[in-house]
Amino acid sequence: MDYQQYLFLERNLRSVTANGRDNGRSLLGLTASVPVHTTTQEFPLAKANGALQVLKHDRINGAAVVRVS
């Protein structure tokens, strides 16, 4: 994350755990007008435990995705 651009210019970064489906729908509607780019790291199902270890030790950039097939 570019801290200078996003955090040091009087911005606040917050996390909220109480979001429901309506909040998710609202966010998805907003993303149509904002360029959102995601980064994922895929793991086959057989390596799901390894994916959890990577997450536990904060060694992933983006989101971990466990692939079934």
N, C-alpha and C positions, 0 to 999 in steps of 0.2 A: 504494500500500500504506500502510496506517495503521501507521507504524513504532512509535508509542507503544503501540498495542495489541498488536502482534505481536513486536516485537524488543526493546524496552527493558525488558521485564519478565522478564529472565533467560531468554530463549529464544534458541535458536540456529537459524539458517537455513543449511541445507546442501544441496549439490547432489551427486548421485551419478550417475555415468555407466554403471555396470555393473549395469544392471537387465535381467532376462530376462522371458520370457513369464509365468512363475509369479509374479514380482513384480507385473506388470501385472494379472494376474487377481486377486491379493490386493488390490491398490489399488482395482480396480473393485468388488470385493465390499464393501470398506469404504465406498465412496462411497454405497452404498444407505442407510447410516445417518447420513451426514454431508451437510448441505446444501452441495453444490458448485455454484458458479455460474461459467460461463465467458463470456468476452467474445471475439468473433471479428471479424475484418475480412476481408471477401471480396474477391477479385480474380478477374476473368475470366482464363481461360488466356492470352488475347492480351496481358495485362498482367503476366504472371508475372515478367518481368525487373524491372518496377517494384516488384513485391511484395518481391523480393529486396533492392532498394535501400532500401526502407522498413525492412526488418528489419536490414540492415547498419547503418543510421544510428539504430537504436533509436527509431523513430518510430511504433511500433505499440503499442496497448494490448490485450493478450490474445494471441490466436493468429492468424496469417495463414492463410487458407484459399483455395486456388486452385480455382476452380470451372471444370469442364470444359464444362458446357453452359450 
